[in-house]
Amino acid sequence: MSRRKTERLLNLVICLLATRRPLSAEQIRQAVPGYDRDGDEAFQRMFERDKNELREIGIPIDVVRDPWEDEPGYRIERESYELPEITLEPDEAAVLGLAAQVWQRASLAEAASGALLKLRAGGVATDAPVGGSMSGGALELRVDTRDPAFPALWDAVRERRVVRFDYRASGSETVRSRTVEPWGVVSRRGRWYLAGFDRDRDAPRAFRLSRIAGQVAAVGKPGAVEVPQGVDLRAMVGFPDETQEERVALVRVRQGTCEGLRQLARAVHAGSGGWDEAELTFSDPERLAGWMASLGADVELVQPPDAREAVIRRLKGAAHEWVG
């Protein structure tokens, strides 16, 4: 695939992820670099090919038809596109490390961010930068963690090297030294964990990175750690059972917003005061809370209480970080 085509497809994905409302083909043509130099027929053929290629590799482009508009609109629903919880195996961590370095220096990153700038300049509301951070006008993909221990543990997993660190257990202020054979780094509900074999306890254990005190020290030579075949890092960190019972959440949705939520809801009822009521099925209240919090002031989760409290916790945490 040529560099020009790669840039155009990437720009198209970012554009459709970032927009808060479906975009017509003409709006996409004006916003996405790579389309604006072609004639009408050439653009239509290229746009159709690009949509088909993205769908073939699993990127869900939704077509939204508005009875008040002559042309359909296009967008990518974030919930349909986002990744599941991330688990980094040693070889995967190594690849991701190389990819992150490449993306942070990629010359096409600046071109990718151009779609967002054009959308905003044209008066189209967009979400925060998708999949990374905007810095100096360029898109940079990064692993999102503020835990100081993460880089050293990431390197240790990649190099299959034993580590030693001081660790404060949950509910205790006592700090004890731990010597661990790292098997993988796992993200769960916005927090990072190290899963591996604790030599001091002579058993597999998981450690929350935010409870590691001080520096992480590498012990011995690289290649000394063997990850057991079939080990389930997600289970070690305590991921919720994916077969848990489904429940129904009642959500107030501002009228004229959250088309993706409305499409996924099992029912939507007309409300009053500028709000509708939607019924959403869910199993994990934390996942639901993350979704609802990302929609900001356009939604209010009413029931059930545990999911509502999870949303409140997330919003309070975000407000605390913002003030801090």
URBEL-V631378 format. One record per residue. N is the residue number from 1. RES is the residue in three letters. SS is DSSP state (a for helix, b for strand, c for the rest). BURIAL is + if it has 24 or more other ideal C-beta (glycine too) atoms within 12 Angstrom, else -. Layout:
N;RES;SS;BURIAL
N;RES;SS;BURIAL
This chain:
1;MET;c;-
2;SER;c;-
3;ARG;a;-
4;ARG;a;-
5;LYS;a;-
6;THR;a;-
7;GLU;a;+
8;ARG;a;+
9;LEU;a;+
10;LEU;a;+
11;ASN;a;+
12;LEU;a;+
13;VAL;a;+
14;ILE;a;+
15;CYS;a;+
16;LEU;a;+
17;LEU;a;+
18;ALA;a;+
19;THR;b;+
20;ARG;c;+
21;ARG;c;+
22;PRO;c;+
23;LEU;b;+
24;SER;c;+
25;ALA;a;+
26;GLU;a;-
27;GLN;a;+
28;ILE;a;+
29;ARG;a;+
30;GLN;a;+
31;ALA;a;+
32;VAL;c;+
33;PRO;c;+
34;GLY;c;+
35;TYR;c;+
36;ASP;c;-
37;ARG;c;-
38;ASP;c;-
39;GLY;c;-
40;ASP;a;-
41;GLU;a;-
42;ALA;a;-
43;PHE;a;-
44;GLN;a;-
45;ARG;a;-
46;MET;a;+
47;PHE;a;+
48;GLU;a;-
49;ARG;a;-
50;ASP;a;+
51;LYS;a;+
52;ASN;a;-
53;GLU;a;-
54;LEU;a;+
55;ARG;a;-
56;GLU;a;-
57;ILE;c;-
58;GLY;c;-
59;ILE;c;+
60;PRO;c;+
61;ILE;c;+
62;ASP;b;+
63;VAL;b;-
64;VAL;b;+
65;ARG;c;-
66;ASP;c;-
67;PRO;c;-
68;TRP;c;-
69;GLU;c;-
70;ASP;c;-
71;GLU;c;-
72;PRO;c;-
73;GLY;b;+
74;TYR;b;+
75;ARG;b;+
76;ILE;c;+
77;GLU;c;+
78;ARG;a;+
79;GLU;a;+
80;SER;a;-
81;TYR;a;+
82;GLU;c;-
83;LEU;c;-
84;PRO;c;-
85;GLU;c;+
86;ILE;c;+
87;THR;b;+
88;LEU;b;+
89;GLU;c;+
90;PRO;a;+
91;ASP;a;-
92;GLU;a;-
93;ALA;a;+
94;ALA;a;-
95;VAL;a;-
96;LEU;a;+
97;GLY;a;+
98;LEU;a;-
99;ALA;a;-
100;ALA;a;+
101;GLN;a;-
102;VAL;a;-
103;TRP;a;+
104;GLN;a;-
105;ARG;a;-
106;ALA;c;-
107;SER;c;-
108;LEU;a;+
109;ALA;a;+
110;GLU;a;+
111;ALA;a;+
112;ALA;a;+
113;SER;a;+
114;GLY;a;+
115;ALA;a;+
116;LEU;a;+
117;LEU;a;+
118;LYS;a;+
119;LEU;a;+
120;ARG;a;-
121;ALA;a;-
122;GLY;c;-
123;GLY;c;-
124;VAL;c;+
125;ALA;c;-
126;THR;b;+
127;ASP;c;+
128;ALA;c;-
129;PRO;c;+
130;VAL;c;+
131;GLY;c;+
132;GLY;c;+
133;SER;b;-
134;MET;b;+
135;SER;b;-
136;GLY;c;-
137;GLY;c;-
138;ALA;b;+
139;LEU;b;+
140;GLU;b;+
141;LEU;c;+
142;ARG;c;-
143;VAL;c;+
144;ASP;c;-
145;THR;c;+
146;ARG;c;-
147;ASP;c;+
148;PRO;c;-
149;ALA;c;+
150;PHE;a;+
151;PRO;a;+
152;ALA;a;+
153;LEU;a;+
154;TRP;a;+
155;ASP;a;+
156;ALA;a;+
157;VAL;a;+
158;ARG;a;+
159;GLU;a;+
160;ARG;c;+
161;ARG;c;+
162;VAL;b;+
163;VAL;b;+
164;ARG;b;+
165;PHE;b;+
166;ASP;b;-
167;TYR;b;+
168;ARG;b;-
169;ALA;c;-
170;SER;c;-
171;GLY;c;-
172;SER;c;-
173;GLU;c;-
174;THR;c;-
175;VAL;b;-
176;ARG;b;-
177;SER;b;-
178;ARG;b;+
179;THR;b;+
180;VAL;b;+
181;GLU;b;+
182;PRO;b;+
183;TRP;b;+
184;GLY;b;+
185;VAL;b;+
186;VAL;b;+
187;SER;b;+
188;ARG;b;+
189;ARG;c;+
190;GLY;c;+
191;ARG;b;+
192;TRP;b;+
193;TYR;b;+
194;LEU;b;+
195;ALA;b;+
196;GLY;b;+
197;PHE;b;+
198;ASP;b;+
199;ARG;c;-
200;ASP;c;-
201;ARG;c;-
202;ASP;c;-
203;ALA;b;-
204;PRO;b;+
205;ARG;b;+
206;ALA;b;+
207;PHE;b;+
208;ARG;b;+
209;LEU;a;+
210;SER;a;-
211;ARG;a;+
212;ILE;b;+
213;ALA;b;-
214;GLY;b;-
215;GLN;b;-
216;VAL;b;+
217;ALA;b;-
218;ALA;b;+
219;VAL;b;-
220;GLY;c;-
221;LYS;c;-
222;PRO;c;-
223;GLY;c;-
224;ALA;c;-
225;VAL;c;+
226;GLU;c;-
227;VAL;c;+
228;PRO;c;-
229;GLN;c;-
230;GLY;c;-
231;VAL;c;+
232;ASP;c;-
233;LEU;a;+
234;ARG;a;+
235;ALA;a;-
236;MET;a;+
237;VAL;a;+
238;GLY;c;-
239;PHE;c;+
240;PRO;c;-
241;ASP;c;-
242;GLU;c;-
243;THR;c;-
244;GLN;c;-
245;GLU;c;-
246;GLU;c;-
247;ARG;b;-
248;VAL;b;-
249;ALA;b;+
250;LEU;b;+
251;VAL;b;+
252;ARG;b;+
253;VAL;b;+
254;ARG;b;+
255;GLN;c;-
256;GLY;c;-
257;THR;c;+
258;CYS;c;+
259;GLU;a;+
260;GLY;a;+
261;LEU;a;+
262;ARG;a;+
263;GLN;a;-
264;LEU;a;+
265;ALA;c;+
266;ARG;c;-
267;ALA;b;-
268;VAL;b;-
269;HIS;b;-
270;ALA;b;-
271;GLY;c;-
272;SER;c;-
273;GLY;c;-
274;GLY;c;-
275;TRP;b;+
276;ASP;b;+
277;GLU;b;+
278;ALA;b;+
279;GLU;b;+
280;LEU;b;+
281;THR;b;-
282;PHE;b;+
283;SER;c;-
284;ASP;c;+
285;PRO;a;+
286;GLU;a;+
287;ARG;a;+
288;LEU;a;+
289;ALA;a;+
290;GLY;a;+
291;TRP;a;+
292;MET;a;+
293;ALA;a;+
294;SER;a;+
295;LEU;c;+
296;GLY;a;-
297;ALA;a;-
298;ASP;a;+
299;VAL;b;+
300;GLU;b;+
301;LEU;b;+
302;VAL;b;-
303;GLN;b;-
304;PRO;c;-
305;PRO;a;-
306;ASP;a;-
307;ALA;a;+
308;ARG;a;+
309;GLU;a;-
310;ALA;a;+
311;VAL;a;+
312;ILE;a;-
313;ARG;a;-
314;ARG;a;+
315;LEU;a;+
316;LYS;a;-
317;GLY;a;-
318;ALA;a;-
319;ALA;a;-
320;HIS;a;-
321;GLU;a;-
322;TRP;a;-
323;VAL;a;-
324;GLY;c;-
